[in-house]
Amino acid sequence: MDIKIKITDREGILHEVLAPTDMAMNLMEIVRSYELAPEGTIGVCGGMAMCASCQCYVNSEHSLPEMSVDEDMMLAEAFHLEENSRLGCQIPIKKELDGLEIKLAPEV
């Protein structure tokens, strides 16, 4: 089953994309697969919560997984931090996230 996610890229352009819920992907991988950020500027650490290059702002009221200690520590060191900041690599694509709205944080 695919869900719809609204992603605003770093240029402010809104993309409505389909994301599969049956492939164990995360939000950072969806952004990369649709090439919504230049190669080498997102998911630099490969999704290990070690670089914050996939930081995004969650603009919808979806219930997300609780933030891990690693994610919390990485965001504490990130630039452009907002109250709704999360690491895309730490948000698994699940059917409950249908309609999720995010904006990619500026490149550091």
N, C-alpha and C positions, 0 to 999 in steps of 0.2 A: 504494500500500500504506500502511495506517495502522499506527502502532505505539502501544503503551500507555505512558503516562508517569504516574507518581504524583507529584502536586504537593501539598505541604502549604502552605496559604495562611498569611497573617500572623496569623490567629486560631487557627491550629493545626488547622484542618479539612483532612482528607485528601481529595483529589479524584483519581480515576483517569480520565484523559482520553485520547482518541484524537487522534493527531497525524499528518497526512499527510506522507509522505516525498517526495512528487512535486510540491510547491508552493514549494520553496526558502524555507521558513519557518525561523525560529529559535525558540528556547525562549521568549524574551520575547514574541514575537508569539502564541505558543500561549497563554501566560498571559493576554494581552490579549483574545484571541478568545473565551476561556471566561469572561472578566470575573472572574478570580480575585484581582484587586487593584482598588481603587477607581480610576476614571478619573483620569488625571493624576498617578498615583503610581508608574507603572511605564513604562519606555521613554520618559522625558521628552525625551531627546535624539534619539529616533527610531531608536535602534539603532546609534549611531555610536561607542560605547564612550567617551562623554564625560560621563556623569552618575552612573553606578553605581546608578540607581534600579531596575534589574532584577537587582541582585545576588541570588544564590541560593547555597544550600549543597548540594553534590552528595553525597548519602548512599548512593550505590551505587558499585560498583567498575567502572563503564563506562570505556572508553578514550575520552577526549575530545580534541578538537583541541588542539594545543599553544597555550598562552596567548601572544597577540601582545604586543608591547611596549606598545601603546596600552592593552590590557586590564590588563596588569600595572601600568602607571603609574596608571590610574584606580582600581584596587583598593587601591593603596598609599595613596590619599587617602580611601578609603571608611570609613564608620562600620560598626560591628558586623562587622568583618573576622574571618573564621575561616580555618583552614588549608585547608578545602575550598570556599572562596568562588570563584565564577566569575560573569561577567556573562552573563545569559541571552541577550542579543543576539549574543553571540559563539559560541553553540553551535547550529550548524545541525542541523535535524531529519533524521536519517539512520536507515536500518533497523537499524544496529548499536546504536542507543540504545534499542531496545525494552526496556521494563522499567525505564528510568531513574527514579531516585527523587531528588527535590529538595525543598528547603524554601525558601520565599521569605524573604529577609532582612527584618528590621523596616524600616518606613518611616523615612526620616530627616527 
